[in-house]
Amino acid sequence: MEQNMPQPPRPPMVRVPSTETEYMRMLLHLDRIPRVYSFLSGVFTWILLASFLIIPGTYTSFKNSETFKDIQNDEDKSNAIAKAIIDSAANVGLLWLSGAFCVIGGTGCLFLWFRWRKNYVWIVNKVFLPATLNSVAGLLTTIVNVYTAQKGVWSLTAKITAIVTGCLIAVAGGLFAAYNFWILEKVRDAHEASYYPEEKRGGA
């Protein structure tokens, strides 16, 4: 009786390419990239974020300046002093530290990009995306600080910070978009075309 029972249908055969696709090589190569580089990507992107978190300490609020309070009864002098204070930095040491962090973080990200430029999956997830998100966080920190602690007054350092973070967002975000939605997408499409050529033709 058991021999006459119908056998369950076999799963359809899937064509497997005889050679690895570029996308497969990238995915397999992820396990061969030393973990120290993932650690370095976290360190460099964190240093980049730290530079944006330190810089608000250099913003000058003329309304809280003792010098401005002493002469605020003299309108001409107060206007001149206010402008001078806004165009200055409250803590030059922090300004240099923030600039050094920004240079170190940016240079480190460029190094990782160049080192693993052939593995699009890794650089998208470990370099471009974190750098973009941290730059956005830095810009938001600047805006919140200006319109809360600084009462809406844009000091020179605040303007420079906003410009730098905006440029980093444009560069890192542009690279992320280009790699993730164009360069890497073409590699994925070629991989799917190798595995499912019938579906590609049917979809076309």
PyMOL commands that set and color helices and strands:
alter all, ss='L'
color gray80, all
select helices_A, chain A and resi 2-4+22-30+35-58+62-64+66-71+75-86+92-115+120-148+156-195+197-203
alter helices_A, ss='H'
color red, helices_A
deselect
rebuild
show_as cartoon
